Amino acid sequence: MLSNKKFLIVLAILAVGTMIYSFLPKKIITPTLLSSTPIEKSTKASVFDPLKFTYDQPVLLSKIKATSIPEENWNIEQDSPTSIILTHKRFLLTNQPYVVNIYYNDKLANTLSFTTKAEQNDPRYLQTVQATMDRDFPLALKLPYSTDSYRVVYSAPMTLEISIKNPNILPDKATSDIKSWVTSVGGDASAHKYIISDKPLPSSTPTGIPTNRNTGTSSPSPTPFNWDTLQDDGT
């Protein structure tokens, strides 16, 4: 039998060996794809739904990267120990071939090829327009705002044009009142710009050439905002 001294020496050797082994680099095995959604070569993949990949072993989210052609901004999430999902902030392009590459520990794990479904409308374009409206014209559904004293419309992104109906109201008072209204309907009053219009208010009974309310001189007809200037911010 081992003496107490020899036993302690053996335990120390085992402890040191275990510690050294723990610091040795471990071989990372690239997982094998078992299934995907959409399936390989699918021709009617959803432009809305995330992609899902299931593997033959548990995978570490920190080891995974994704690229695609055409390029998209993919967000990788763990769905289960052996599966991941790729979400996309913007809807995918319609009737578009995609090639998605999944890398594990910087090595190509699998490739998925599919074509998205053709849609009657372009969801991505509509999504872009809505995002632009939400960003630049957040109160669009509340306008025009009209009272006995004011009429308010957007004249440019984040710019509210105030027409004063009551000649006794000063511009500072009008701006203060409209800021309060913006806040009351859930808008960000400080993020908006306010301008006082010198254009004549629309009339249902035209009486000739409109005149400037302040100077009495003739004024051109108001120019509507050009909605074609809306830009895609790439989000």
Contacts in CASP RR format, 6 or more apart in sequence:
PFRMAT RR
TARGET T0000
AUTHOR 0000-0000-0000
METHOD contacts of the structure
MODEL  1
MLSNKKFLIVLAILAVGTMIYSFLPKKIITPTLLSSTPIEKSTKASVFDP
LKFTYDQPVLLSKIKATSIPEENWNIEQDSPTSIILTHKRFLLTNQPYVV
NIYYNDKLANTLSFTTKAEQNDPRYLQTVQATMDRDFPLALKLPYSTDSY
RVVYSAPMTLEISIKNPNILPDKATSDIKSWVTSVGGDASAHKYIISDKP
LPSSTPTGIPTNRNTGTSSPSPTPFNWDTLQDDGT
2 10 0 8 1.000
28 63 0 8 1.000
28 104 0 8 1.000
28 105 0 8 1.000
29 57 0 8 1.000
30 104 0 8 1.000
30 105 0 8 1.000
30 107 0 8 1.000
30 109 0 8 1.000
31 55 0 8 1.000
31 56 0 8 1.000
31 57 0 8 1.000
31 59 0 8 1.000
31 82 0 8 1.000
31 104 0 8 1.000
31 109 0 8 1.000
32 55 0 8 1.000
32 56 0 8 1.000
32 57 0 8 1.000
32 110 0 8 1.000
33 53 0 8 1.000
33 54 0 8 1.000
33 55 0 8 1.000
33 56 0 8 1.000
33 102 0 8 1.000
33 109 0 8 1.000
33 110 0 8 1.000
34 54 0 8 1.000
34 55 0 8 1.000
34 56 0 8 1.000
35 53 0 8 1.000
35 54 0 8 1.000
36 51 0 8 1.000
36 52 0 8 1.000
36 53 0 8 1.000
36 54 0 8 1.000
36 110 0 8 1.000
36 112 0 8 1.000
37 49 0 8 1.000
37 51 0 8 1.000
37 52 0 8 1.000
38 45 0 8 1.000
38 46 0 8 1.000
38 51 0 8 1.000
38 112 0 8 1.000
38 114 0 8 1.000
39 114 0 8 1.000
40 112 0 8 1.000
40 113 0 8 1.000
40 114 0 8 1.000
41 113 0 8 1.000
41 114 0 8 1.000
42 114 0 8 1.000
42 115 0 8 1.000
43 114 0 8 1.000
43 115 0 8 1.000
44 115 0 8 1.000
44 116 0 8 1.000
44 117 0 8 1.000
45 92 0 8 1.000
45 98 0 8 1.000
45 114 0 8 1.000
45 115 0 8 1.000
45 116 0 8 1.000
45 117 0 8 1.000
46 92 0 8 1.000
46 116 0 8 1.000
46 117 0 8 1.000
47 91 0 8 1.000
47 92 0 8 1.000
47 93 0 8 1.000
47 94 0 8 1.000
47 116 0 8 1.000
47 117 0 8 1.000
47 119 0 8 1.000
47 123 0 8 1.000
47 124 0 8 1.000
48 91 0 8 1.000
48 92 0 8 1.000
48 123 0 8 1.000
50 85 0 8 1.000
50 86 0 8 1.000
50 87 0 8 1.000
50 88 0 8 1.000
51 85 0 8 1.000
51 86 0 8 1.000
51 100 0 8 1.000
51 112 0 8 1.000
52 79 0 8 1.000
52 83 0 8 1.000
52 84 0 8 1.000
52 85 0 8 1.000
52 86 0 8 1.000
53 83 0 8 1.000
53 84 0 8 1.000
53 85 0 8 1.000
53 86 0 8 1.000
53 102 0 8 1.000
53 110 0 8 1.000
53 112 0 8 1.000
54 80 0 8 1.000
54 82 0 8 1.000
54 83 0 8 1.000
55 82 0 8 1.000
55 83 0 8 1.000
55 109 0 8 1.000
56 82 0 8 1.000
57 82 0 8 1.000
58 81 0 8 1.000
58 82 0 8 1.000
59 81 0 8 1.000
59 82 0 8 1.000
59 83 0 8 1.000
59 84 0 8 1.000
59 104 0 8 1.000
61 76 0 8 1.000
61 77 0 8 1.000
61 78 0 8 1.000
61 84 0 8 1.000
63 104 0 8 1.000
63 105 0 8 1.000
64 76 0 8 1.000
64 84 0 8 1.000
64 102 0 8 1.000
64 103 0 8 1.000
64 104 0 8 1.000
64 109 0 8 1.000
65 76 0 8 1.000
65 102 0 8 1.000
65 103 0 8 1.000
65 106 0 8 1.000
66 74 0 8 1.000
66 76 0 8 1.000
66 86 0 8 1.000
66 100 0 8 1.000
66 101 0 8 1.000
66 102 0 8 1.000
66 103 0 8 1.000
67 100 0 8 1.000
67 101 0 8 1.000
67 103 0 8 1.000
68 74 0 8 1.000
68 98 0 8 1.000
68 99 0 8 1.000
68 100 0 8 1.000
68 101 0 8 1.000
69 98 0 8 1.000
69 99 0 8 1.000
70 93 0 8 1.000
70 96 0 8 1.000
70 98 0 8 1.000
72 88 0 8 1.000
72 90 0 8 1.000
72 92 0 8 1.000
73 88 0 8 1.000
73 89 0 8 1.000
73 90 0 8 1.000
74 86 0 8 1.000
74 87 0 8 1.000
74 88 0 8 1.000
75 86 0 8 1.000
75 87 0 8 1.000
75 88 0 8 1.000
75 89 0 8 1.000
76 84 0 8 1.000
76 85 0 8 1.000
76 86 0 8 1.000
77 84 0 8 1.000
77 85 0 8 1.000
77 86 0 8 1.000
77 87 0 8 1.000
78 84 0 8 1.000
79 85 0 8 1.000
86 100 0 8 1.000
89 235 0 8 1.000
90 124 0 8 1.000
90 127 0 8 1.000
90 128 0 8 1.000
90 234 0 8 1.000
90 235 0 8 1.000
91 123 0 8 1.000
91 124 0 8 1.000
91 127 0 8 1.000
92 98 0 8 1.000
92 116 0 8 1.000
92 124 0 8 1.000
93 116 0 8 1.000
93 124 0 8 1.000
94 116 0 8 1.000
94 117 0 8 1.000
94 118 0 8 1.000
94 119 0 8 1.000
94 122 0 8 1.000
94 123 0 8 1.000
94 124 0 8 1.000
95 115 0 8 1.000
95 116 0 8 1.000
95 117 0 8 1.000
95 118 0 8 1.000
95 119 0 8 1.000
96 115 0 8 1.000
96 116 0 8 1.000
97 113 0 8 1.000
97 114 0 8 1.000
97 115 0 8 1.000
98 112 0 8 1.000
98 113 0 8 1.000
98 114 0 8 1.000
98 115 0 8 1.000
98 116 0 8 1.000
99 111 0 8 1.000
99 112 0 8 1.000
99 113 0 8 1.000
100 111 0 8 1.000
100 112 0 8 1.000
100 113 0 8 1.000
100 114 0 8 1.000
101 108 0 8 1.000
101 110 0 8 1.000
101 111 0 8 1.000
102 108 0 8 1.000
102 109 0 8 1.000
102 110 0 8 1.000
102 111 0 8 1.000
102 112 0 8 1.000
103 109 0 8 1.000
128 232 0 8 1.000
128 234 0 8 1.000
129 230 0 8 1.000
131 233 0 8 1.000
131 235 0 8 1.000
132 230 0 8 1.000
132 231 0 8 1.000
132 232 0 8 1.000
132 233 0 8 1.000
133 140 0 8 1.000
133 230 0 8 1.000
135 157 0 8 1.000
135 233 0 8 1.000
136 157 0 8 1.000
136 158 0 8 1.000
136 230 0 8 1.000
137 154 0 8 1.000
137 157 0 8 1.000
137 158 0 8 1.000
138 187 0 8 1.000
138 188 0 8 1.000
139 154 0 8 1.000
139 160 0 8 1.000
139 182 0 8 1.000
139 185 0 8 1.000
139 187 0 8 1.000
140 154 0 8 1.000
142 185 0 8 1.000
143 152 0 8 1.000
143 153 0 8 1.000
143 154 0 8 1.000
144 151 0 8 1.000
144 152 0 8 1.000
144 153 0 8 1.000
145 151 0 8 1.000
145 152 0 8 1.000
145 153 0 8 1.000
145 178 0 8 1.000
145 181 0 8 1.000
146 152 0 8 1.000
147 165 0 8 1.000
148 165 0 8 1.000
148 166 0 8 1.000
149 164 0 8 1.000
149 165 0 8 1.000
149 166 0 8 1.000
149 169 0 8 1.000
149 174 0 8 1.000
149 177 0 8 1.000
150 162 0 8 1.000
150 163 0 8 1.000
150 164 0 8 1.000
150 165 0 8 1.000
150 169 0 8 1.000
150 174 0 8 1.000
150 177 0 8 1.000
150 178 0 8 1.000
151 162 0 8 1.000
151 163 0 8 1.000
151 165 0 8 1.000
151 201 0 8 1.000
152 160 0 8 1.000
152 161 0 8 1.000
152 162 0 8 1.000
152 163 0 8 1.000
152 178 0 8 1.000
152 181 0 8 1.000
153 160 0 8 1.000
153 161 0 8 1.000
153 163 0 8 1.000
154 160 0 8 1.000
154 161 0 8 1.000
154 225 0 8 1.000
155 161 0 8 1.000
155 195 0 8 1.000
155 197 0 8 1.000
155 225 0 8 1.000
156 225 0 8 1.000
158 191 0 8 1.000
158 192 0 8 1.000
158 193 0 8 1.000
159 192 0 8 1.000
159 193 0 8 1.000
159 194 0 8 1.000
159 195 0 8 1.000
160 178 0 8 1.000
160 182 0 8 1.000
160 192 0 8 1.000
160 193 0 8 1.000
160 194 0 8 1.000
160 195 0 8 1.000
161 195 0 8 1.000
161 196 0 8 1.000
161 197 0 8 1.000
162 174 0 8 1.000
162 175 0 8 1.000
162 178 0 8 1.000
162 194 0 8 1.000
162 195 0 8 1.000
162 196 0 8 1.000
162 197 0 8 1.000
163 197 0 8 1.000
163 199 0 8 1.000
163 201 0 8 1.000
164 171 0 8 1.000
164 174 0 8 1.000
164 196 0 8 1.000
164 197 0 8 1.000
165 201 0 8 1.000
167 213 0 8 1.000
171 196 0 8 1.000
174 196 0 8 1.000
175 194 0 8 1.000
175 196 0 8 1.000
178 194 0 8 1.000
179 189 0 8 1.000
179 192 0 8 1.000
179 194 0 8 1.000
180 189 0 8 1.000
182 188 0 8 1.000
182 189 0 8 1.000
182 192 0 8 1.000
183 189 0 8 1.000
198 212 0 8 1.000
198 213 0 8 1.000
198 214 0 8 1.000
198 219 0 8 1.000
199 219 0 8 1.000
199 222 0 8 1.000
200 210 0 8 1.000
200 211 0 8 1.000
200 212 0 8 1.000
200 213 0 8 1.000
200 219 0 8 1.000
202 222 0 8 1.000
203 210 0 8 1.000
209 218 0 8 1.000
210 218 0 8 1.000
210 219 0 8 1.000
210 221 0 8 1.000
211 217 0 8 1.000
211 218 0 8 1.000
211 219 0 8 1.000
212 218 0 8 1.000
212 219 0 8 1.000
END
